[in-house]
Amino acid sequence: MRNALRFRHGVHPPDSKTLTESLRTKRMPFPDEVVLPLSQHAGNPAKLLVQVGDHIERGDMIAAADGFISAPIHASASGVVEEIGLWPHPNGGYQDAVRIRVDPYSAQVPRARLLPEWEGLSPKELVDVVRDAGVVGLGGAAFPTYVKLMPREDTDIEVLVVNGCECEPYLTTDHRTMADFPERVHLGIRIMMKCLGVPRALIGIEKNKPDAIEAIRKTCPDDLDVEVLPLTVKYPQGAEKMLIKALLDREVPSGGLPLDVGVVVQNVASIATIAEAFETGLPLIERIVTVTGEGVAKPANLIVPVGTKLIDLINACGGLTKKAREVVLGGPMMGTAVSNLDAPVLKGTTGVVVLTARQIRAQRQYPCIRCGHCLDACPVFLNPQKLGNLAMAGRHQEMQDEHHLRDCMLCGCCSYVCPSNIPLSQLFGASRAALKRTAAPA
């Protein structure tokens, strides 16, 4: 049965992880200032609690969650609120943000906090701690984690699936989390299992991370039903629907959620952050970020204060090389290029990949030849060729109503295999944005 752990379709891009996969996690020095956007999670932006001139300590809440799908924001460094206003955002636009001038002589020791004794807390109390700590999905989606810990009462959750695949090329954030902090990962799993009331957990890790597999297996607790399952390397195995199919051979229905098949999926870095909130009492104010690529002088896996400007992070890694041409947040398959290096690291920033001119050279786009490669690659069995034609014709509503655009994960498999260099995934993302604008109230 273990040889059958797989999902259909997908692609095999070079993993390009050798630059950082063996580098232990280090902490970067605090920058001169941090910029904390109020929108760095799925759902409503956080509601501002501070004003210009306020002195705040590391870990203090500066913005509260605004609604059910939202998350609070906390100061990642002690300092003075210098400015509140629009600031460049990694999404390419400008967002309201709090700019904090970091105290240059501060030891950056947070205020003393009561450490919650998780063993004596009820599931609801555990969820409250996770919510107040501002924990979100650290795999990129940044969905508030506490919402996943509160499934509908009519839902029967059978298993917790821990996502340690990290199938995106270049990135080694989750890899180093498992290799360097395995005990923290297991504590987070234990807390999540108590919250959800599930009897077992499965940890899916791709086979190109043997040291992470060994570290997690060695530290597995004897009193819990936790199993580590190595998986054949394949993209996009880190997508929760693909991981559920590979590990459990269950198919999440179109438009459905993992809850519909009795599963909760959580990224391994998010799970470690849950444990850290109970170990230290600190909220989510820093995260591991992979800085890599041939365009950066010293690739590294760094613990980075949330809100660090990209230029400061890159300079902490020796700066850009002469070959550098493009900076991508996330990996090359699903990441986005940034035009302003003053944009800050967010809670969901997994990596910063600096590509060279050779890697980003413009490719001529040709007409579709109906070769079918995109159909063979799509992991959710859509018809990217048909969707691409509709997108170029501006027939966005038809894409959604008749061809299941909502099920597209924007994983980029179709774009990767297209011999005509048609940017299918980008077209689908633009179509979604157009539909969202149309649906928005006037």
C-alpha positions as CSV (number, residue, x, y, z in Angstrom):
1,M,0.0,0.0,0.0
2,R,2.8,2.4,0.8
3,N,4.1,2.1,-2.8
4,A,0.7,3.4,-4.0
5,L,1.0,6.7,-2.2
6,R,0.5,9.1,-5.1
7,F,-1.9,11.4,-7.0
8,R,-2.4,11.5,-10.7
9,H,-1.0,14.1,-13.1
10,G,1.3,16.9,-11.9
11,V,4.8,17.7,-13.1
12,H,8.5,17.2,-12.1
13,P,10.4,20.5,-12.2
14,P,14.0,20.6,-11.0
15,D,13.8,21.0,-7.2
16,S,16.7,23.5,-7.1
17,K,17.0,23.1,-3.3
18,T,20.8,22.4,-3.1
19,L,21.7,26.0,-2.3
20,T,19.9,25.9,1.1
21,E,18.7,22.4,2.0
22,S,21.7,21.6,4.2
23,L,22.0,25.1,5.8
24,R,20.8,25.2,9.4
25,T,18.4,28.0,10.4
26,K,20.0,31.2,11.7
27,R,18.6,34.4,13.1
28,M,19.0,37.6,11.1
29,P,19.9,40.9,13.0
30,F,17.0,43.2,13.7
31,P,16.6,45.8,10.9
32,D,16.4,49.6,11.5
33,E,12.6,49.5,10.9
34,V,9.8,47.1,10.3
35,V,6.6,47.7,8.3
36,L,3.6,45.7,9.3
37,P,0.7,45.8,6.8
38,L,-2.8,45.4,8.4
39,S,-3.6,42.9,5.6
40,Q,-1.3,39.9,5.6
41,H,-3.7,37.1,6.0
42,A,-6.9,35.7,4.3
43,G,-10.0,37.6,5.3
44,N,-10.5,41.1,6.7
45,P,-7.6,43.4,7.4
46,A,-6.8,43.8,11.1
47,K,-8.2,46.8,13.0
48,L,-5.6,49.3,14.1
49,L,-5.0,49.8,17.8
50,V,-2.0,52.2,17.9
51,Q,-1.2,55.7,16.7
52,V,1.9,57.6,15.6
53,G,4.3,58.2,18.5
54,D,3.3,55.2,20.6
55,H,6.2,53.2,22.0
56,I,5.6,49.4,21.8
57,E,7.4,46.3,22.9
58,R,8.1,43.2,20.9
59,G,5.0,41.0,20.9
60,D,2.5,43.7,21.7
61,M,-0.7,43.6,19.7
62,I,-0.9,46.6,17.3
63,A,-4.0,45.6,15.3
64,A,-6.9,43.3,16.4
65,A,-8.8,40.7,14.3
66,D,-11.7,42.2,12.5
67,G,-14.3,39.5,12.1
68,F,-14.3,35.7,12.1
69,I,-11.9,35.3,9.1
70,S,-9.1,37.7,10.3
71,A,-6.1,37.7,12.5
72,P,-4.4,40.1,14.9
73,I,-1.0,41.7,14.1
74,H,1.7,42.0,16.7
75,A,4.9,44.1,16.8
76,S,7.9,42.1,15.7
77,A,10.4,44.5,17.3
78,S,10.4,47.1,20.1
79,G,10.3,50.6,18.9
80,V,8.2,53.7,18.1
81,V,5.4,54.0,15.7
82,E,6.9,56.3,13.1
83,E,4.1,56.3,10.5
84,I,0.7,54.8,9.7
85,G,-0.4,54.9,6.1
86,L,-0.1,53.3,2.6
87,W,3.1,51.3,2.0
88,P,4.2,49.0,-0.9
89,H,2.7,45.5,-0.4
90,P,4.0,42.2,-1.8
91,N,0.8,41.9,-3.8
92,G,2.0,44.7,-6.1
93,G,-0.3,47.4,-4.7
94,Y,-0.3,49.6,-1.6
95,Q,-1.9,48.7,1.7
96,D,-2.3,50.4,5.1
97,A,0.6,49.6,7.3
98,V,2.3,50.5,10.6
99,R,6.0,51.5,10.3
100,I,8.0,51.0,13.5
101,R,11.4,52.6,14.0
102,V,13.2,49.8,15.9
103,D,15.0,50.9,19.1
104,P,18.7,50.7,18.2
105,Y,19.9,49.8,21.7
106,S,17.1,47.5,22.8
107,A,17.8,43.9,23.7
108,Q,14.5,43.1,22.0
109,V,13.4,41.1,25.0
110,P,9.6,40.9,25.0
111,R,7.4,41.8,28.0
112,A,7.0,39.0,30.5
113,R,4.1,36.8,29.6
114,L,2.2,34.0,31.2
115,L,2.9,30.8,29.5
116,P,-0.3,28.9,28.9
117,E,-0.2,25.3,30.3
118,W,-1.8,23.6,27.4
119,E,-2.3,20.3,29.1
120,G,-4.9,21.7,31.4
121,L,-6.8,23.8,28.8
122,S,-10.0,22.8,27.1
123,P,-10.1,22.6,23.3
124,K,-11.8,26.0,23.2
125,E,-9.2,27.6,25.4
126,L,-6.5,26.1,23.2
127,V,-8.1,27.6,20.1
128,D,-8.4,31.0,21.9
129,V,-4.6,31.0,22.5
130,V,-3.9,30.2,18.8
131,R,-6.3,32.9,17.7
132,D,-4.9,35.6,20.0
133,A,-1.3,34.6,18.8
134,G,-2.3,35.6,15.2
135,V,-1.2,32.2,13.8
136,V,-2.0,31.8,10.1
137,G,-1.0,29.2,7.5
138,L,2.7,29.7,6.8
139,G,2.7,27.7,3.5
140,G,1.6,30.8,1.6
141,A,-2.2,31.0,1.9
142,A,-2.1,32.7,5.3
143,F,-5.5,31.4,6.3
144,P,-6.2,32.0,10.1
145,T,-5.3,28.7,11.7
146,Y,-7.8,28.9,14.6
147,V,-10.6,28.6,12.1
148,K,-9.3,25.1,11.1
149,L,-9.4,24.1,14.7
150,M,-13.1,24.9,14.9
151,P,-14.8,22.5,12.4
152,R,-18.6,22.4,12.1
153,E,-20.2,20.3,14.8
154,D,-21.7,18.0,12.2
155,T,-18.2,17.2,10.8
156,D,-16.5,14.0,11.8
157,I,-12.7,14.6,11.7
158,E,-10.8,11.3,11.5
159,V,-7.2,12.3,10.9
160,L,-4.9,15.3,11.0
161,V,-2.6,15.5,7.9
162,V,0.6,17.3,8.5
163,N,2.0,18.9,5.3
164,G,5.8,18.6,5.1
165,C,6.0,18.2,1.4
166,E,7.3,21.6,0.4
167,C,7.2,20.7,-3.3
168,E,7.8,24.2,-4.6
169,P,11.3,24.5,-6.1
170,Y,14.1,26.3,-4.2
171,L,12.2,26.6,-0.9
172,T,13.5,24.8,2.2
173,T,11.6,26.6,4.9
174,D,9.6,23.6,6.0
175,H,12.5,21.3,5.5
176,R,14.6,23.2,8.0
177,T,11.7,23.5,10.4
178,M,11.5,19.7,10.6
179,A,15.2,19.1,10.6
180,D,16.1,21.8,13.2
181,F,12.9,21.8,15.4
182,P,11.4,18.4,15.3
183,E,10.3,18.4,18.9
184,R,8.4,21.6,18.4
185,V,6.6,20.1,15.4
186,H,5.5,17.2,17.5
187,L,4.3,19.4,20.3
188,G,2.2,21.4,17.8
189,I,0.7,18.1,16.4
190,R,-0.2,17.1,20.0
191,I,-2.0,20.3,20.6
192,M,-3.8,20.2,17.3
193,M,-4.9,16.6,17.9
194,K,-6.3,17.7,21.3
195,C,-8.2,20.7,19.7
196,L,-9.7,18.5,17.0
197,G,-10.2,15.4,19.1
198,V,-8.7,13.3,16.3
199,P,-7.1,9.9,17.1
200,R,-4.3,9.9,14.6
201,A,-2.0,12.0,12.5
202,L,-0.1,11.4,9.2
203,I,3.0,13.4,8.3
204,G,3.7,13.5,4.6
205,I,7.3,14.4,3.7
206,E,8.8,14.1,0.2
207,K,11.8,11.8,-0.1
208,N,14.2,14.5,-1.1
209,K,14.3,15.5,2.6
210,P,15.9,12.4,4.2
211,D,17.3,14.3,7.2
212,A,13.9,15.8,8.0
213,I,12.3,12.4,7.7
214,E,14.9,11.0,10.1
215,A,14.5,13.8,12.6
216,I,10.7,13.7,12.7
217,R,10.7,9.8,13.0
218,K,13.3,9.9,15.8
219,T,11.2,12.3,17.9
220,C,7.8,10.7,17.3
221,P,6.0,10.4,20.7
222,D,5.2,6.8,21.8
223,D,1.8,7.7,23.2
224,L,0.3,9.1,20.0
225,D,-0.7,7.5,16.8
226,V,1.6,9.5,14.5
227,E,3.0,8.1,11.3
228,V,5.6,9.5,9.0
229,L,5.0,8.7,5.3
230,P,7.8,9.5,2.8
231,L,6.4,10.5,-0.6
232,T,7.7,10.4,-4.1
233,V,8.8,13.8,-5.2
234,K,6.1,15.4,-7.4
235,Y,4.6,18.8,-7.9
236,P,2.1,20.0,-6.6
237,Q,2.0,17.4,-3.8
238,G,2.0,20.1,-1.2
239,A,-1.5,21.2,-2.3
240,E,-3.9,19.8,0.4
241,K,-6.2,18.1,-2.1
242,M,-3.2,16.3,-3.7
243,L,-1.7,15.4,-0.4
244,I,-5.0,13.9,0.9
245,K,-5.3,11.8,-2.3
246,A,-1.7,10.6,-2.0
247,L,-1.9,9.7,1.7
248,L,-5.5,8.5,2.1
249,D,-6.8,8.0,-1.4
250,R,-9.7,10.3,-0.7
251,E,-10.9,12.9,-3.2
252,V,-12.1,16.2,-2.0
253,P,-15.2,17.0,-4.0
254,S,-15.4,19.9,-6.4
255,G,-16.0,23.1,-4.4
256,G,-15.5,21.2,-1.2
257,L,-13.0,21.2,1.7
258,P,-10.8,18.6,3.4
259,L,-13.4,18.6,6.2
260,D,-15.8,17.0,3.7
261,V,-13.6,13.8,3.7
262,G,-12.9,13.8,7.4
263,V,-9.5,15.5,7.2
264,V,-7.8,18.7,8.5
265,V,-4.5,19.6,6.7
266,Q,-2.0,21.9,8.3
267,N,1.4,23.1,7.1
268,V,4.3,21.9,9.3
269,A,5.7,25.4,9.9
270,S,2.2,26.6,11.2
271,I,2.1,23.6,13.5
272,A,5.6,24.5,14.9
273,T,4.4,28.1,15.4
274,I,1.4,26.8,17.4
275,A,3.8,25.0,19.7
276,E,6.0,28.1,20.0
277,A,3.1,30.2,21.2
278,F,2.7,27.8,24.1
279,E,6.4,27.4,24.7
280,T,7.3,31.1,24.8
281,G,4.0,32.9,25.1
282,L,4.9,34.9,22.1
283,P,2.5,35.5,19.1
284,L,3.5,35.0,15.5
285,I,6.1,37.8,15.1
286,E,8.8,36.0,13.2
287,R,9.2,33.1,10.8
288,I,11.8,31.1,8.8
289,V,12.3,32.5,5.3
290,T,14.5,30.9,2.6
291,V,16.6,33.4,0.7
292,T,18.0,31.7,-2.3
293,G,18.8,31.7,-6.0
294,E,21.8,32.5,-8.1
295,G,21.1,36.2,-7.8
296,V,21.8,36.4,-4.1
297,A,25.3,36.4,-2.7
298,K,24.8,34.2,0.4
299,P,21.7,32.0,0.3
300,A,20.4,31.2,3.8
301,N,17.5,30.0,5.9
302,L,16.8,32.8,8.3
303,I,14.5,33.5,11.2
304,V,13.1,36.9,10.1
305,P,11.0,39.4,12.0
306,V,7.7,39.8,10.2
307,G,7.7,43.3,8.6
308,T,11.3,43.2,7.6
309,K,11.7,45.0,4.2
310,L,12.9,42.8,1.4
311,I,15.9,45.0,0.8
312,D,17.1,44.5,4.4
313,L,16.6,40.8,4.2
314,I,18.5,40.5,1.0
315,N,21.3,42.7,2.4
316,A,21.5,40.4,5.4
317,C,22.4,37.6,2.8
318,G,25.2,39.6,1.3
319,G,23.1,41.5,-1.2
320,L,22.3,40.9,-4.9
321,T,24.9,39.6,-7.3
322,K,25.6,41.2,-10.7
323,K,23.5,38.4,-12.3
324,A,20.4,39.3,-10.4
325,R,17.4,40.3,-12.5
326,E,14.2,39.4,-10.7
327,V,13.1,38.9,-7.1
328,V,10.2,36.4,-6.6
329,L,8.3,35.9,-3.3
330,G,7.6,32.2,-2.9
331,G,8.8,29.7,-5.4
332,P,9.0,30.0,-9.2
333,M,5.9,27.9,-9.8
334,M,3.4,29.9,-7.7
335,G,5.4,32.9,-6.5
336,T,5.0,36.5,-7.6
337,A,7.7,38.9,-8.8
338,V,8.1,42.1,-6.8
339,S,8.9,45.5,-8.2
340,N,9.6,47.3,-5.0
341,L,12.1,45.9,-2.5
342,D,10.7,48.2,0.3
343,A,7.7,45.7,0.4
344,P,7.9,43.8,3.7
345,V,8.0,40.1,4.6
346,L,4.6,38.9,5.6
347,K,3.4,36.1,7.8
348,G,2.9,34.0,4.7
349,T,6.2,34.8,3.0
350,T,7.9,31.4,2.5
351,G,10.9,32.5,0.5
352,V,12.7,35.1,-1.5
353,V,14.1,33.7,-4.7
354,V,16.5,35.9,-6.8
355,L,16.6,34.8,-10.4
356,T,19.2,35.7,-13.1
357,A,18.8,37.0,-16.6
358,R,19.3,33.6,-18.0
359,Q,16.4,32.2,-15.9
360,I,13.9,34.8,-16.8
361,R,14.6,35.4,-20.5
362,A,11.5,36.3,-22.4
363,Q,10.0,33.5,-24.5
364,R,7.9,34.1,-27.5
365,Q,4.3,33.0,-27.2
366,Y,2.8,30.9,-30.0
367,P,-0.7,29.8,-30.8
368,C,-2.1,26.8,-29.0
369,I,-1.5,23.6,-31.0
370,R,-4.0,21.5,-28.9
371,C,-1.2,19.1,-27.9
372,G,-3.0,18.1,-24.7
373,H,0.0,18.5,-22.4
374,C,-1.8,20.8,-20.1
375,L,-4.7,18.3,-19.7
376,D,-2.2,15.6,-18.8
377,A,-0.5,17.9,-16.2
378,C,-3.5,19.4,-14.5
379,P,-3.8,17.7,-11.0
380,V,-7.5,18.6,-10.7
381,F,-8.5,17.4,-14.2
382,L,-9.6,20.7,-15.7
383,N,-9.2,21.6,-19.3
384,P,-6.6,24.5,-19.3
385,Q,-6.6,24.7,-23.1
386,K,-10.4,25.5,-23.1
387,L,-10.1,27.8,-20.1
388,G,-7.2,29.7,-21.7
389,N,-9.2,30.4,-24.9
390,L,-12.1,31.6,-22.8
391,A,-9.8,33.8,-20.7
392,M,-8.3,35.5,-23.8
393,A,-11.8,36.1,-25.0
394,G,-12.9,37.7,-21.7
395,R,-15.6,35.1,-21.1
396,H,-14.8,34.9,-17.4
397,Q,-18.2,34.0,-16.1
398,E,-18.4,31.0,-18.5
399,M,-15.1,29.8,-17.2
400,Q,-16.5,29.7,-13.7
401,D,-20.0,28.4,-14.5
402,E,-19.2,25.7,-17.0
403,H,-15.6,24.9,-16.6
404,H,-14.9,24.9,-12.9
405,L,-12.4,27.8,-12.7
406,R,-13.0,27.9,-8.9
407,D,-11.3,24.5,-8.6
408,C,-8.1,25.8,-10.2
409,M,-5.3,26.0,-7.7
410,L,-3.1,28.3,-9.9
411,C,-0.3,25.8,-9.4
412,G,1.2,26.6,-12.8
413,C,1.5,23.0,-14.1
414,C,-0.2,23.9,-17.3
415,S,2.0,26.9,-17.9
416,Y,5.1,24.8,-17.2
417,V,4.4,22.1,-19.8
418,C,2.9,24.4,-22.5
419,P,5.2,24.2,-25.6
420,S,3.6,27.4,-26.9
421,N,4.7,29.4,-23.8
422,I,1.1,30.5,-23.1
423,P,0.9,31.9,-19.5
424,L,-2.2,29.9,-18.7
425,S,-2.0,30.1,-14.9
426,Q,-1.6,33.9,-15.1
427,L,-4.6,34.1,-17.4
428,F,-6.7,32.2,-14.9
429,G,-5.6,34.4,-12.0
430,A,-6.5,37.5,-14.0
431,S,-9.9,35.9,-14.8
432,R,-10.5,35.3,-11.1
433,A,-9.6,38.8,-10.3
434,A,-12.0,40.1,-13.0
435,L,-14.8,38.0,-11.5
436,K,-14.1,39.3,-8.1
437,R,-14.3,42.9,-9.3
438,T,-17.6,42.1,-11.0
439,A,-19.1,40.5,-7.9
440,A,-17.9,43.3,-5.5
441,P,-20.7,45.7,-4.4
442,A,-20.7,49.1,-6.0
